[in-house]
């Protein structure tokens, strides 16, 4: 989880702002809005590997598992905190997919029936 102590955030936030400014600036030279993704991928991968190499001097299975888990957690938490609310707004605005509505209605009926 990205929820670290405020004192630890303050030591990193300035560096993060500088790096994000650089990524945004550099991505503009590619000429399309999605160019930041490759730069972000490179930056986060390089940061993770730099930490592993500096802290441990090599790579072991448990480090791979830890990094993989961290990256999965980042994606899951981003989806939970940003994508889910965004999708809910879009559903309210445009309506849900009919197949989802049907499946959810059936699921809710099944739950209600099993609770009786």
Phi, psi and omega in degrees: 000145182275013188265082181262168181300147181303321181297325178287326178296316185298331178285337184256332189300321178297318178293320178296317178299317179297316181293318180293323175300318180294317180297314179299314181298312182293325182294333180296333181290344180278339175085011174215150188300327184278002184297336181298334186299315179295320178293320178294318178299310179301315184296313182290322177296314180296321178297312180299315182291326177297317178297312180301313183293322179285320184279326188240344179071011180179188184231130177238164183303316183297330177289319176300314180297319180294314179295317178300314178298319179297313179295323175296317179297321177301311181297316181297316182290321176299315180298315181296316187275332185245308186290318181298310177300321177299312180299320179297322176296317180293323176297315179298325182283315190247350183092154182278166174289131184305319180297323176294316181300313179299312181297317180293321177299317179296319179296314179296322177296318180295319178295315180298320180294319182286340179273356181272000000 
